[in-house]
Amino acid sequence: MVQRRMPHGVKVGDTIRITRMADQNGKDWQATRYNGREGVVELIDGIGQLHGTWGGLAVIPGEDEFIVIKRAESLRLRLSF
């Protein structure tokens, strides 16, 4: 299975740090608790939201701010006969 990077440059296995999660003008009190959290991207859903080990809320590229702090290692298979 080939894994492509999303337009925002993140792929499953990358480690990110959430620098600012949008709080919907103060309506989402949980969002600010995620600022500074780090985690590994486990899933990118059909609309491009990032889900991972940082907690229950999805990171929304273009709305939330994050940085990639570690790229996933490529999985390379070597076959020897």
N, C-alpha and C positions, 0 to 999 in steps of 0.2 A: 504494500500500500504506500503510495507516494503521499508525503505530507507537504502541503503548500503553505506558505506564509500568507496570512491575511494582509489586506492592503495596509493595515497599521503596523505591519512588520513583526507580529507576534505569532508564535506557533505553540502547539501543545508541547509541554516540557520546559519552556522558557520560565525563568524566575523573574517576577516583577515586584516592584515596590509601588504601592498606591501613594501618590503624592497629594492628591485631592479628589475626594469622591463628592460629586454634586449632591447637595442636600435639598434640592427643590425649593430654594428660598426659605430654608428653615423648617420645612414640612416633614422632612425625613431625618429625624433625630439620630437614627442609627448610622447614617452615612458617614458623619464626621468621625465616628469611632474607628473607621477603617483607614483613616489617613495615617500613613507610616507603616502600615502592615505589609508584610512580604509573603509571597507564596508562589507555588508552582502552578502554571496554567494546566489544568487537567482536561478541559473541554472548551471548545469554541462552538457555540450553538449556531443555529441556522440564520440568526440575524446579527451574528458577529459579536455577541456578548461573551466575555471571558469568565469562566468559572474555574475556581481552584482552591488551593489549600489555605487561603487567607481568611475564609469564613463563608457565611451563607449568601452574601450579596454578590451579584454579578458586577463586573467592571464593564462599563459601556464606553468603548473607544469613541473619542470625539466629544463626549460629555464629561467623563471622568478623566483625571490625569494620572499617568503612571509612567514609570521608566522600566526598561528591561535591564536587570542587573546581572543576569547570566543567561546566555543562550543555551538551549538544549544541545546536548551532544548528538551528533549524527550516529545513527545506528548503521553500522557497516558489517555486513556478513561476508566472511571469507570462507569459501568452500575449498577444502583440500581433499584430494583423492589419493 
